[in-house]
């Protein structure tokens, strides 16, 4: 009797069972871990909020006069070329402090110096308060040369705060 090359139905079932057993042995642990694991989804993070570094404006004594509004030094701009600017800045602060009155709101002083420390230009702005601007310019000029050397310009803004009473 000739032998048949087709496997019996029992042999086919055995081969399929053997393949499934090998697959279960190889992939079973991975599938079991995946099926029983708990997914952890991280909470969405917000981007950090950018904070601008700020420091309070320095407060100057208003010439020691009672009833004067608190005087604060605002923005300062300088041109390159100024050497040892502290004496000029101090003189400008003193002029502003001595001239401020309760009704004052703001003052901008700009002073230019040459290489010998002479004031070559003084500019003031105080809105409608022309008396404040004139007083500050006069006080700034009257003391003569400064130790600051240029050429250059220093501009300082001042504003008057409200006194807490």
Buried (B, 14 or more C-beta within 10 A) or exposed (E): EEEEEEEEEEEEEEEEEEEEEEEEEEEEEEEEEEEEEEEEEEEEEEEEEEEEEEEEBEEBEBBEEEEBBBBBBEEEEBEEEBEEBEBBBEBBBBBBBBBBBEEBBBBBBBBBBBEEBEBEEBEBBBEEBEEBBEBBBEBBEEEEEBBBBBEBBBBBBBBBEEEEE
